[in-house]
Amino acid sequence: MTKETMVGEDVLHKLPEPKGYRILIAIPAIDEKTEGGVYMPDQLKSREETASIIGFVLKVGAEA
């Protein structure tokens, strides 16, 4: 993994190239359990994934 991307180089080469104004963003995975050790139900994990406002920009198109 590189510091800049947080993604392995082998994975980065397999990703599609964004064209035009498009941006390729990776959304971080939601933890299976809380800091206290309690497992989160699937419905709550799904809501957190949907409400997530954090993403990592992996690649950018030429016009973005």
ZIVEN-V533950 format. One record per pair of residues at least 4 apart in sequence whose ideal C-beta (glycine too) atoms are under 7 Angstrom apart, sorted by the first residue. I is the first residue (numbers start at 0). GAP is how many residues later the second one is. D is the distance in whole Angstrom. If there is no record, write none. Layout:
BEGIN
i:I gap:GAP d:D
i:I gap:GAP d:D
END
This chain:
BEGIN
i:0 gap:5 d:6
i:0 gap:6 d:7
i:0 gap:7 d:5
i:1 gap:7 d:7
i:4 gap:7 d:6
i:4 gap:53 d:6
i:5 gap:50 d:6
i:6 gap:4 d:5
i:6 gap:5 d:5
i:6 gap:19 d:7
i:6 gap:51 d:6
i:7 gap:4 d:7
i:8 gap:4 d:7
i:10 gap:4 d:7
i:14 gap:9 d:6
i:14 gap:43 d:6
i:14 gap:44 d:6
i:15 gap:8 d:7
i:16 gap:42 d:7
i:17 gap:4 d:4
i:17 gap:5 d:6
i:17 gap:6 d:5
i:17 gap:41 d:5
i:17 gap:42 d:6
i:17 gap:43 d:4
i:18 gap:42 d:5
i:19 gap:41 d:5
i:19 gap:42 d:7
i:19 gap:43 d:5
i:20 gap:40 d:6
i:20 gap:42 d:4
i:20 gap:43 d:5
i:21 gap:39 d:5
i:21 gap:42 d:7
i:22 gap:34 d:6
i:22 gap:37 d:5
i:22 gap:38 d:7
i:22 gap:41 d:5
i:23 gap:34 d:5
i:23 gap:35 d:4
i:24 gap:30 d:4
i:24 gap:31 d:7
i:24 gap:32 d:6
i:24 gap:33 d:7
i:25 gap:29 d:6
i:25 gap:30 d:5
i:25 gap:32 d:5
i:26 gap:25 d:6
i:26 gap:28 d:5
i:27 gap:26 d:6
i:29 gap:15 d:5
i:29 gap:18 d:5
i:29 gap:19 d:6
i:31 gap:7 d:6
i:31 gap:8 d:7
i:32 gap:4 d:6
i:32 gap:5 d:6
i:32 gap:6 d:5
i:32 gap:7 d:6
i:33 gap:4 d:5
i:33 gap:6 d:6
i:39 gap:4 d:5
i:39 gap:5 d:5
i:41 gap:4 d:6
i:42 gap:4 d:7
i:43 gap:4 d:6
i:44 gap:4 d:6
i:45 gap:4 d:6
i:46 gap:4 d:6
i:47 gap:4 d:6
i:59 gap:4 d:5
END
